[in-house]
């Protein structure tokens, strides 16, 4: 054997040893995980759909992992505050977060200094489910249909207000898409969370909200608001008799948010995969599916790779919608 062959063989053995040591180290870390509670950051306030989903998943996930999964609400600036906190957390498997269309698809188009990259700074774990919004007005509102609201706005532009949880949220995108398709103009009133907008809606301070089914449901059931339409392409089984906005005359209207779980980029792949599989099993259970649907969330459960592909497609889709419609933060 020549000297060069010996050198190549030595280098090969050394690389193999490094690879083995690295694999053993990662395996040991994964086997030891979790040895303490896992933090589940929710970048929105309590009472909303993101909070509700997180608490359902956290309880079951904690049981499956053998360690508590503690929900931590970090609301503010369209989910940016909590998402930044998650992105800057150690990538050791002890921090996950509830991400949405807002935090992980459209925020970059509304804030040039976001402080995080929704793709590069995160590892997709699981796409829990899809979420539709409802267009609601106060119970005493003089409006009883979407067509009546459209007619009012065409006659008197900017005469009506709608509440949102901030720029880029599903409430904001729903309202902006409605304006774009109807050629009307609303005045946006921004809040730190959707629950605050609903309080002002019931109190008559604002005219309408495109809110998630979960957040609006108690007030719908209590007859404190009227539901004029849903933002999905078709009507929802959970709201019989309520048309979609497309069916109500806003042709082409379709807006669905989503709820997913992410980990900081660099979290060991075996941990991400285990989290994804555990959450998929939770989402697939009949009991959890019923609970999610009661929150207005249609269960999904896609794990890391298909979820990552879905996220990329959503970013491309909404970039085109936002730019074509010239939607801007207000």
TAJOMO-V474878 format. One line per field, one symbol per residue. phi: phi as a letter, one per 30 degrees, with the letter a starting at -180 (. if undefined). Layout:
phi=???
//
This chain:
phi=.ddddddddddddddddddddddddddddddddccaecccdcdbddjcdddddedddedddedddibdccdbdbdkhhideddddddcdedcicbbbccbeddbbceddcbdcdiacdcdcbcdcacdlcbccbdbbeecddcbaddddddddddbeidbcbcbckdidddddddddedddcicbccdccbdaddddddddddidbcabccdedddeeddddhcbcccacdddbdcddbeicddddddjceidabbdabbcbbeejeeeddeddeddddddddddedddddddddicdebjeceddddddeddddddddddddddhdbdc
//
